[in-house]
Amino acid sequence: MKKISFLLISAFMLVTLLWSCKKDEQRVVFENGTAPVLSSGTATAIPLSFAGGANEAINLSWTNPNYQFNTGLSSYDVSYQVEIDTTGANFTNPNKKVIALSKDLTLSMTQIAFNDLLLNQLQLASSMAHNIEIRVKSFLINSTGIQYSNVLKFTANPYSLPPKITPPASGTLYITGSAVPSSWVNNPPASQQFTRVSPTYFVLNSVAISGGNSYTFLSNFNSWDYKYSIAVKNDPATVYGGDFQWQGNDILAPPVSGNYKIEVDFQRGKFTLTKL
């Protein structure tokens, strides 16, 4: 009986070993891919004008990276990211534009869309020429097999756009609320008035913020009727800034109390808070 049991155990171990070896042999392993080749039919000087806003500004196309596994060419969907940045930044600029695509091997943008990208994403000055660079990043699921294309260089001269949010006609801006020293008043002290740097850009260099409380921006002294705030009341996603609008709801302050610099950009429709 012991001999039979030993033979059965041995046979089981042998089958398990063979199955394990077979499983290892069938394991799918990524081997390589080819960097996509980026090309464009657009002139190096990208055409941009308000009148031609609906016309094409740029078109891009790139080759398939042909990802390969030990079992052959990949059947997985390939993801692409078109990266647009200023020359010299080497695609490390925090304001660079990244356009995510799945499967596509082409990208076309209108002049109004590309102009908006340059002004509001890359934050480039209008009415002057800028040097920009574009490349494509390809990868599979879980960022397997990252490949970068060649870099194409262009020049572009963005034109001015109307601000996303109409600036206050009063030319003034204040902060008020439970998060600031004055609390909720419509006649804030001078220490809570912004400096008007340009018709569309206001800065408050330092103001004490009480963490976790709320505030809003007023444009007319002694009036609650003219304010700028956010779409969702006390939205935790905007404690350090985000999109704002005419009227709206109270803004939630950052969780940590302290002095903050606040910037309100009507051209882009965004505000930011930076702890000092």
N, C-alpha and C positions, 0 to 999 in steps of 0.2 A: 504493500500500500504506500509506504514511504517512497519507494522507487517510482511509482506511478505519479505521486504528487510532485516529486522533483522534476520529472519529465514534463508535466503539465506547466509548472512554473517556468521552466526553461523555455518551453515553446512559446509561452505568453511573452516573456521578455524579448525573445528573438523577433516576434511579430511587432512588438512595440518599437524596438530599435529600427526595424526595416521601415515601419510607417513614419517614424521620426525622420529618418534619412530622406525618405521620399518627399516629406513635407518641406525639408530644408532645400531640396533640389528645386521645388516649385515656387520658392519665395521670389516675389517680384522685387527687383532692385533697380533704382534709377541709375542710368549710366551717363548720359550726357545730353546736350542740346547745343544749338547754334545760335549765337547772338542775332537777334532780328536786325535786318538792314532797313534803316529809315530813309525815306525819300519824300520829295514834295514837288508838286507842279507849280508851286507859288514862287514868284520872284523873291529875291532876298530882301527887297524892300516891300513889306506887307502893306497893301493898300487899305487905308482907313479914312472914312469920311462920314459925316452925319447924313449927308444926302444918299450915300451908298450903303447905308446901314444894313439893308436886307441882302446885299450882295455878298459873295464869298470873300472872306479875308484870307483864309489859308486852307490848304488840303494836305493831308499827310497819309502815307501808306507805308506799310512795313511787311517784311517777310515772316513766315511762320518759323518759329525757333526749332521745330521738328524734335521735340523731346523724345528721347528713346529710353526704354527699359530693357532689361535682359530678355524680355518676352517679345520685344519688337517696338515699333513706333507707339507712342502714347495715344490712348483713346480718351484721356482726360481733357476736359475743357481748359484752355489756356486763358489766363487773365492778363490784362495789360494795363499799364498806367502810363499815360502821356505826361511827362514832366516839363513844365515851362518855367524858366528862371532867367534872371538877368545874367549877362556875360560876366564872368569873373567870380560868381558866387559858387560855381561848381555844384549846383543843385543842393546847396545846404541852406539857402535862404529860407527862414521860417515862413515867409510870405509866398513862396513858390506855389504855382498852381499845379495840382495833380488831378488829372481826369481819368477816372477808372472806367475800363471797358472790359467786356467779356466776349471772347471769341472774335470780335471785329478786328479787321486788319487795316481799317481806314478811319480817318477822322476829318470832318470838314466843319468849319466854324464861320458864321457870318461876321461881317465887320462890326456890327453892334455888340455881338457877344464877345468877340475878341477884344474890342476896345474896353468893354466893361471889365474884363479879366485883367487888363493892364492897369486900369485906374484903381479898381477896388480890391483886387487880390494882390497883385504885385505892388500896388500903391505907387505907380510911376506918375511923374508930373505930366500934365497935358501940354500940347503944343511944342513939344521938343522931341528930337529923335532919341531912341533908346536901343541898345544892343541886347538882344535876347537869344537864348539857346533852348533847343527842344531835343528831348531824347525819349525813348520808349523803354520801359521796364517790363519784362515778361516773367511769369512764374506760374507754377502749378499750385494745387491745393497745399495748404500748410507752408506756403512760400518755398516749395521745393524747386530747385533748378533756376534760381534767379539769374536773368541775363539782361544786359544793358545794350542798347543799340548804339550806333554811331550818333554823334551830336550834329544837328543842323543849326546854322547861325542865321539870324535875320535882324533887320532893323525895323522899328515901328514907331510911328509918331501919333500917339493917341490924341483924340479930340475931346474937348470938354463936354461933360454931360450935365444935365440938370441934377441938383442934389437929390438923393433918394428921399430925404425928409426936408421939407421946406423950413429953412432957418427962421428963427423968431423975427418978426417985423420990428420988434422993440430993440433988437440988437443986444439984448441982455439975457442972461441966464443965471438962475440961482438953484441951490439945492435946499430942500427942506424935508423934515420928517423926524420920526423918533430916533433915527440913526445918527442925527447930527445935533450939535449943541443947542440949537434954537428950538428943537422939537417941531411939532406941526404948526407953522405960522406961514402966512402969505406975505409977510414983510421981513424976510430973512436979513440978518446983519451983513455988513460989507464983507466980513470974513467968509461968507458963504456965496459970494458972487463970483462967477467965472470971468476969466479974462478972454476977451474976444480976439483971438489970434488972427483970424480971417473971417470973411462973411459966413463960412460954413464950419469953422473949427473953434471950439471953446475949451479952455483948460482951467481947472482949479488945482493949483500946484500943491496945496496941502489943506486937508480938512480932517478933523477928528471924527472917526466913525465908530459908533457903538455896535459891536458885532451882533448879528442876529436880528437887528431891528430893520425898519423899512424907511424908504425915502422916495422922493420924486423930484423932477426938475421943473421949475417955474420960469416963465419968460417975462411975466408982467408983475411988477411990484404991486403989492396990495390987491392981488386978484388970484382966485383959484381957477379962473376960467381958461387959462392958457398954460398948459403943462405938457411935458413930454415924459413918457414912461414906457412900460413894456406890455406885451399882449396878455401874458398870464401872471396873475397876481402872485407876488413873492416866489417867483420861479427860481428854484435852487440852481438851475443851469446858467443863470445870469448873474451870480453873485460877484463875479469879477468882470462882468461886461457881456455885451452881446448886441442884438438888434433892439432898437427902440422905435417908438412911433409917437404920433400926435395923440394926446390924451392917453388912454390905456389905464394900467393898474400899477399899484405900488411895487417898488423894486426892493428885493431882499438884499440887505447888506452882507458883506463877507462875515464868516463866523468869528474871526479874530479881530478884536478891537484894536484901534491904533490910527495913526495918521495915514491918509491915502491921497494919491494924486488921481484926479478924475479927468478924463478926456472925452469930449462929446463931439463926434464927427458927423455932421449933417450930410456931407457929400456921400459918405458910405452908409449912413444910417446905423452907425455903431457907436457904443460907448465902452470905455475900459476903466478899470480901477487897478492901481498899482500900489502895493503897500510900501511905505517909506521906512 
